[in-house]
C-alpha cells in the first residue's frame, strides 16, 4: 500500500473501554503500524450530558495497558488539533461548514418542537409508513423561508439545522470488509440534524469534518455504523471532499446466546477494566480481541501484539459475526500466564494482599515463600490472577471445617492406625525435610500398615490440612509451618480420636 495511511480511534468519554471499542482501536492500530501509517485518537465529547468523569482518562489508560501507542491525541497534539470535539466546536471548526451549507440551500433551520415531531411519528405509524422527516418549507422561496425563520425566532424558538437529503441519490462504496454496498438516500429517514439547538454538531456531521481536516484515509469501525455511512457520504459530497475508504467489522455476539454483545447483557463482562481488575494479562486481552472477526493463516492462536502487527492483513477481516467465547479468553489468558509465571508472580502475590490474606510488608518479607505456595497451589491451572486467592486460602492461610465425611475417615480403624503412624513419622522428621522425605515417610506407613489409596492419604491430609483434596501433599508440607501443622494434628486428635 503506497498511500499515506492515517486512521483514528474516536471514542466518546461516556464510559469505560468496552471490548467492542477496544477491538476498533486495536485493528486501527494494527492497520496503521503494519503500513507505517499514523494512528490518531480523537475524543468525541460533544454529548456533554452523557460524559463521565475520567471517561477520557479511562480510555487512554486502558489502551496504553493493552500495549497501544498513538501518534496524535489530546495528550500528544500534532498538526491537526485540537483533538477534542468540544474544543474544536469552541474554535468554530464546524460552524464554518454549517454556514456554507445553509448559504447554498443544502441545509436549513428547523423550528419544529418535540411535540410536533412526536405527532408526525404517530401519524406515520398509524398510516404504516416508515418513519421519516417531513420538510416544512416545501414550495417556499428562499425569501419566504427566511421570513419563517424570523417569525419562529420572534416566538423564542431555537432551531436545529437539518441537512437536505438528496432523496433520489444512491450512495455506494466498496467496503474493506463487507464488499460492495449501496444504500439509497431515502433509507436514512429524511432530512437529518447536523447541528443541535445548543450549537453542538451531531455525530454524523462532526465526524466528517474532523476526518476530512485530519486527512483520515481509512475508517475502520463496527458494523453498526453501516447505516451512518450514507449520511456521512452526503456531507462529503455536499462539501466537495474525497471520501475515505470504509471498513465495517462484523458484530461481536455472545457465543452462548447468539445475540449481539450488548452492554445490558450482564452475563458477560464487557469492559477491559473489569478484566484488568480480575488479573487478566494485557497480552492475552489483545490476543483474544484480535481474533474477534479476524483470522490468521494457519492453526496457531497465540500471538503477541507485535506478531499481529507483522502479519496483519485487512482482507482477512471476517464478514461473519465474531463470537465472544469466555472459555476461550480464559484459555488464552492461561497460556500467557504459563509462558512466564515468574513475571506474573508479583501480580499474584498482590492478589493475596488485596484479599487481606497477608499484609503488604509481610508479603515483601515472605515473597519467596509466597511464590512457592502459589506454584504448589497450581498457578498453571488458573484463568486469571484473582483465582489464586481461592486456591491458596486453605490450608496455607486458614483451615476449613472438618466435615462428617472427614470424621468418618479419621475414626475408622484404618484412619486411627494411619493417624498414629503419621503423627510419629511427621514429628520425627526435621524442619527442613524435603518433599521426597515426606513421600518416603508416607510410603513407609503404607508398607508397614498395608493400607493404601484413600484410606491412607485422606486421614493424613485431613490431619494436616483439613482437606481431602488439594495439591501434592509432600510439596505442601515443605512450605507449611511445622509447628502449625503439629498443632492442627493435636487439635484433631483431641477432638475426634480420644
Secondary structure by P-SEA (a helix, b strand, c coil): cccbbbbbbbbbccccccaaaaaaaaaaaaaaaaacbbbbbbbccccccccccaaaaaaaaaaaaaccccccccccccccccccaaaaaaaaaaaaaaaaaaaaccbbbbcccaaaaaaaaaaaaaacccbbbbbccccccaaaaaaaaaaaaaabbbbbbbccccccbbbbbbcccccbbbbcccccccccccccccccccaaaaaaaaaaaacccbbbbccccccaaaaaaaaaaaacccccbbbbbccccccccccccccccccccccaaaaaaacccaaaaaaaaaacccccccccccccaaaaaaacccccccccbbbbcaaaaaaaaaaaaacccccaaaaaaaaaaaaccccaaaaaacaaaaaaaaaaaccccccccccccccccccccccccccaaaaaaaacaaaaaaaaaaaaaaaaccccccaaaaaaaaaaaaaacccccccccaaaaaacccccccccaaaaaaaccaaaaaaaaaaaaacccc
